[in-house]
Amino acid sequence: MIFEGKAAIVTGASRGIGRAIAVDFARNGAAVTLAGRDRAALEVTAAACRETRAGAKCLVVTGDAADSKTVESWVAQTLEAFGRLDFAIANAGQSQDGLIVRLKPESLDKTLSVNLKSAFYLCTAAAKPMMKQRAGSIVLMSSVVGMMGNAGQAAYAASKAGLLGLTKSLAKELGSRNVRVNAIAPGLIETAMTEKMPDAAREYLLRQTALGRAGQPEDVSGVVRFLCSDAAAYVTGQTLVVDGGVVM
């Protein structure tokens, strides 16, 4: 129960990595705000949180993570419900793949909004109460694609690379108030998003993975738990790669 008495907000909490993170927080004692678009799926996450720990406190909020006012309201509701905000996990994301010569402007705008702008807005809203209480941990969900690039994913790679610059800048801005900001760069993780990958692309990634297997959402949630724990009290501005050994 390392997070007893603490509160977290997780965007993109309806499934996959976001759900695993929320359940991990709840299991370890935190009250959790579950944010996303799909209320029914978020309620499933809330049920999983309560199943892992009797009496787990969960708040379900819905809306567009790429809308600044919506994100501000999520943070305000979290503060009202739990009285504090200790951890903010920017996990909302999507991929609209395509060669750059065929990528439509609206696809680029959507990818940047969901993957990058939503994280920026969450950081903006969460930083205020964290600076006031002089403590907090923010974790941004990037990707190995943001570090090494990938043909056919220029927009996705650009959005995820932007999160790395945001991480470093905010770590320098907020460090004096004891607010830490880090990023995670997952590799091939078994989620609904990666299920849609072409078989050839999936096999290629697996061949590049030293461990020879895809990761599970829990492989990522454990690293989030570490970054938010006291064990990482002197870690900020860093990107932890969780890819089974692709980027070395």
Order of alpha helices (4+ residues) and beta strands (2+ residues): beta-alpha-beta-alpha-beta-alpha-beta-alpha-alpha-beta-alpha-alpha-beta-alpha-alpha-alpha-beta
